[in-house]
Amino acid sequence: MSFSELELKRIDRTIGELCRRSSLAEHADKLRFVCEIDGHAVTVWEERPPWDGSPGEWTRMGVARFRYFRSRDEWQLYWMRRDLKWHVFDEVGPTRNLARLVSVVDENRYGCFFG
């Protein structure tokens, strides 16, 4: 079962707001943060245009992934390591409070989410 309308609004209010706050208007042509929902995972991506200024697809780098486990009613936070795979972020365990996980990403105390 995918997310309900109420859950989608909560995701937009927390994770979507993180992306909007991080995507500054003055840098919109060079950097943006977007979130994408795939099943029960919500991924935040950093997107940049081609480095040489040529037209083409923007490249993506993973910032954070929030995975919802409906059976436990819990969210788990993941980060992308240099092997370009998602790994559980062990500094904070699963929680029902999505906003708490978003604040961990926003704070970026360990420097692993926003490089």
Secondary structure, 3 states (H helix, E strand, C coil): CCCCHHHHHHHHHHHHHHHHHHCCHHHCCCCEEEEEEECCEEEEEEEECCCCCCCCCCEEEEEEEEEEECCCCEEEEEEECCCCCEEECCCCCCECCHHHHHHHHHHCCCCCCCC
